[in-house]
Amino acid sequence: MHLYKRLVFAVVLFLIILAGTSFFYSTVEGWNTLDSLYFTVATVTTIGYGDFVPQTNTGKIFAIFFPFIGIAMVFYFFSLMGKYVFRTTFERKLEEHHDKIIDHIHSTHKNHIDSMHKLRKNLDHKKGK
């Protein structure tokens, strides 16, 4: 899969996970949507302020396993983002270098051909004398 598509897929999947987890905590813990999203983001980013803590057993069990998935998604996203930035920068630099090489070859080739034409004219001129 193309890197850009994988990056978009990771973002969409991460947003779905955030929305699903927020909905889960809103339903199970009775928190409002903003508090649920706040807790989810604090957990996934490993900030963990501690001001919201699941009170139900279901919420606690989910809180045991969710960070592994959420944190893995964050790392996956940032690794893809780094790869995307590196690759686009590298490709741009490579293209610039390629253009310089092609320009050098063209100018060298043109100078070489011009020299050959001059040499040919000199030889033809000397033959004519």
C-alpha positions in Angstrom: 0.0 0.0 0.0 1.3 3.4 -0.9 2.7 5.3 2.1 0.3 8.2 1.8 -2.7 5.8 1.8 -1.3 4.0 4.9 -0.9 7.4 6.6 -4.5 8.3 5.8 -5.6 4.8 6.9 -3.8 5.2 10.2 -5.4 8.6 10.9 -8.9 7.3 10.1 -8.4 4.2 12.2 -7.0 6.2 15.1 -10.1 8.6 14.9 -12.4 5.6 14.8 -10.6 4.1 17.9 -10.9 7.5 19.7 -14.6 7.8 18.8 -15.3 4.2 19.8 -13.5 4.4 23.0 -15.0 7.7 23.9 -18.5 6.3 23.2 -17.6 3.2 25.3 -16.6 5.3 28.3 -19.6 7.6 27.9 -21.9 4.6 28.0 -20.2 2.5 30.6 -19.0 5.1 33.0 -21.8 7.6 32.4 -19.4 10.4 31.5 -20.3 13.1 29.0 -18.8 13.0 25.5 -16.1 15.6 26.2 -15.0 13.9 29.4 -14.8 10.6 27.7 -12.8 12.0 24.8 -10.5 13.8 27.3 -9.9 10.6 29.2 -9.3 8.7 26.0 -6.7 11.2 24.6 -5.0 11.5 28.0 -4.7 7.7 28.1 -3.5 7.3 24.5 -0.9 10.0 24.8 0.3 8.5 28.1 -0.3 11.8 29.9 -2.8 10.3 32.4 -3.7 13.3 34.5 -5.6 11.0 36.9 -8.6 13.3 37.3 -10.8 10.8 35.6 -10.7 7.1 36.6 -13.0 4.4 35.5 -15.3 3.4 38.4 -17.0 0.3 36.9 -15.3 -3.1 36.6 -16.0 -3.1 32.9 -14.4 0.3 32.5 -11.4 -0.8 34.5 -10.9 -4.0 32.5 -11.2 -2.0 29.3 -8.7 0.6 30.7 -6.2 -2.3 31.3 -6.1 -3.3 27.6 -7.0 -0.2 25.7 -3.7 1.7 26.2 -1.8 -1.1 24.4 -3.9 -0.6 21.3 -4.1 3.2 21.6 -0.5 3.8 22.3 0.5 1.4 19.5 -1.7 3.4 17.1 0.0 6.6 18.2 3.5 5.1 17.6 2.4 3.7 14.3 1.0 7.0 13.1 4.2 8.9 14.1 6.4 6.3 12.5 4.4 6.6 9.3 4.5 10.4 9.5 8.3 10.4 10.0 8.7 8.0 7.1 6.4 10.2 4.9 8.3 13.4 5.8 11.7 11.7 5.2 10.6 10.1 2.0 9.1 13.3 0.5 12.2 15.3 1.6 14.6 12.6 0.2 12.7 12.4 -3.1 12.7 16.1 -3.5 16.5 16.3 -2.8 17.1 13.3 -5.1 15.1 15.0 -7.9 17.1 18.2 -7.4 20.4 16.3 -7.6 19.1 14.4 -10.6 18.3 17.6 -12.4 21.7 19.0 -11.7 23.4 15.9 -13.1 21.2 16.0 -16.2 22.0 19.7 -16.7 25.7 19.0 -16.3 25.5 16.1 -18.9 23.6 18.4 -21.3 26.0 21.3 -21.0 29.1 18.9 -21.2 27.6 17.2 -24.2 26.8 20.5 -25.9 30.3 21.8 -25.3 31.7 18.6 -26.6 29.7 18.8 -29.8 30.6 22.4 -30.2 34.2 21.5 -29.9 33.8 18.8 -32.5 32.1 21.2 -34.9 35.0 23.7 -34.5 37.6 21.0 -35.0 35.7 19.8 -38.2 35.6 23.4 -39.5 39.4 23.8 -38.9 40.1 20.5 -40.7 37.8 21.4 -43.6 39.4 24.9 -43.7 43.0 23.4 -43.7 42.0 20.9 -46.5 40.7 23.8 -48.6 44.0 25.7 -48.4 
